[in-house]
Amino acid sequence: MATEYLPPTLEATAEEPTLFDGTTRLYMAYACPFAQRVWITRNYKGLQDKIKLVPLNLQNKPAWYKEKVYPENKVPALEHDGKIIGDSLDLIKYVDTNFEGPSLLPNDSDKKKFFEELLSHTDKFVGMLFATIKGDSTTEAGNAFDHLEHALTKYDGPFLLGDDFSLADIAFITFVERFQIYLSEVFKYDITEGRPKLTAWIEAVNKIDAYTQTKKTDPKELVELYKKIFSAQK
């Protein structure tokens, strides 16, 4: 698969695009795990020519983004059909349902039900991971990854819903990617040790081009950013 040209990040002084001109735009940030979820979904469905990336500098966003695009002033946000839609979990389902390309959800009703159960757990999962940064123990993160290991035993196959890569994998992988780095660097903690299903899952997801194209996290920058954010909150 050819490497996509990635547009430069927009700073505060950037001119606003011609909004609602029929162009579908994904407002995002290359380093944001929430935005990465939607970026992966877009790429997997082959929508690189249909959904334009509009990367923003989250520390120095253009004023027009909050004023005219998305009052919540967060990413990701999708401009489509004359409206703006936010929230990464809503957006991955929206893109999968409303655009062409291979489906990222199975037809099986049991798997769809399990997918919704997994999605309802993502906020708790992410919270447990970030609790590790705020404290001095890997206990919370370990519990989070144990839960994921258990979830991966429900179906045969390397992915959360079995043999096929799906929105369920997309919902979790962007945070697993970052915390595998952070926990290894800061705590010397290997999230895959004693978790064979998690190990196989990470390996399988890393063979998906739509995902690897979005891996823009610099390990050193990530660790410093998380340390800075949470030291300020203590």
N, C-alpha and C positions, 0 to 999 in steps of 0.2 A: 504494500500500500504506500502510495506516494506521501511524502512529508508535506503537511499543510503549511502554507505561509501563515504565520501568526502575526496579527497586527500589533503595532506598538501600544503600550499602556497609555491611557489618557490621563493627563494631569489636570489640575484645577483650571489651567488656562486654555484647555482644549475647546474648540468650537463644538457646539451641539450638532448632532446629525439632524436631518430633516425628519422629524418624528412623524410616525403614522403615515408614511408615504407608501406603504405596501411592503416595505422591507421587514423581514422577520429578524429581530436582533436578540442575541443573548448577552445581556449585560452581566459581566463576570469579572473575576480576578484570577490570574493564572495560579496563584498560590492558595486560593480558598478551597477548602475541602467540600463545602456545600455547593459552590459553583461547579466544581469538578464533576460532581454527580451528573449534572445536566450536560456538561461537555462530553462526558463519556457516552451518555445516551444518544446525543446528537451524532457523534462519530460512528457509533455502532450501527445506526440506522442509515448511515451514508448521507447525512444531511448537511455536509460541509458547504455545499453551494446553495442550500435553502435557508440555513440559519447562520447569519453573520455574527461573528464574535465581536463584542465591544468590551475590551478589557479596561478596567479602571484601576487607578491607584487608590487603594482603600484609605490610605493615610492622607491623601490630597485629592479628593474627588472633585470633579467639576460641580459647581453649584446647580447647574441646570438638571443634574441627575435627580436630586431630591425635589427640586421645584417643579419639573415638568415630566419626569419619567416615573419615579417610584418614591413617593413621600416617605416610606419607611427607610429609605437611604441605605438599603442593604443589597447585597448580591447573593444569589443570582436573581435576575428578573428577566422575563421574556416579553418582548413586544411582538404581538401577533394578532392579526385581524382587528386592528384598531383598539386593542386593549393591552394592559400590562398584567402579567401574572407573576406572583412571587412564591417563595417557599420551595426549597429544593426537592422535597419528597413529592409535593403536588406536581412540580414541574416534570420530574422524570416520568410520572404517569401520564401527564398531559402530552408530552412530546411523543411518547410511545403510542398513545391513542389517536392523536390528531395529525400525525405525519406518516408518510410512506416509509417503507423499509421493513426489515425483519422485526417481528414482534419480540419484545423482551419479557413477555409473560406467557406462561403455558395456558392451554385451554382447560387443563385438568382442574376441577373445582376444589379438590383437596389442597392442591399446590397453591392455588390462588388464596385460599383461606390461610394457609401457613405463611404466605407472603405478607398478608395484612398483619398477621401476628408479629412477624419479624419487624415490619415497619413500625408497629406500635412500640417496639422495644428500643428503637434506635436512639431516641433522646436519652433514655436511661443509660444505654451503652456508652454513648459519647460522654455523658456526665461522669460516669465511673472512670473513664480514661482521664478526663481533665482533673478529677479529684487527686489523681496521682501526682500531677504537677504541683498542685496546691500543697500537698503534704510531703512526707518523707518516706512513704511506703508504696510498694507495688501491689499491695493487697487488693485494692479496688480494681486496678487494671487486670490483675490475675483473675479475679472473679468474672470480669467482663469477657475475657478471652476464653474462660472455661465455658461460659454460656454459649459463646459462638461455636466452640468445639462440639458441644452437645447438639446444637442446632444442625451442624453438618452431618450428624449421624442419622437424621430422619430419612433421607433418601440416598440411594446408591448414586455414585457419581461425585465428581470433585466439587460441584457447585452447590449452593444452598438449596436449590430446587431440583437437584439431580444432575443430569448430564449436560444441561444447557445453561449457559451464562444468562443471567436475568437481572431485572431491576433490583432483586434482593441483594445480589452481589454488589451492584453499584452503590446501594445505600450504605454498605459497610466498608467497602475497600478503601475509600479515600481517607478514612480515619485510621484504619489498620495500617495503611501505608505510613502515615505520619508517626503513629505511636510505636511502630516497630523500630523506627529510627530513633525517636526520642528516648524510649526506655532502654534501648541498647547503649546509646551514647551516655546517658546520664546515670542510669542505674545498673548498667552491664546486665540487663535483664533480657533474655531471649524469649520472645513471646511464643516461639514455635516449640520450645523444649517440652516434651511430654504431651504435645498436642499434634498427633500425626494428621488428623483431619484438617486442622488449620494450616499445617505445613503444605499439604497437598493442594488445599484451596488457594493459598497465596501463589503457589507455583502455577496453577491452572489459570488464574486471573492474569498473571503476568505474561501469559501467552496470547492474550486478547489484544490485538493491535489498537482497538478503539480506546482501551485503557492506557496502554503504554505510551501512546501519543500524548497523553495528558499529564504524564509524570514530570512535573517541573519543580519538584521540591528539592532545594539544596539542603543537605543534612545540617551543615553548620548554621546556616541562616535560620532553619527551622528551630533548632535547639535554642539559639540566642533569642529568637522572637518569643517562644513560649516562656522562657525564663523571664524575659522583660515584662511580658503581659502579666504573669502571675505574681511576680515580685511586687508589682505595683498594686496588686489587689490584696496582698497580705497585710 
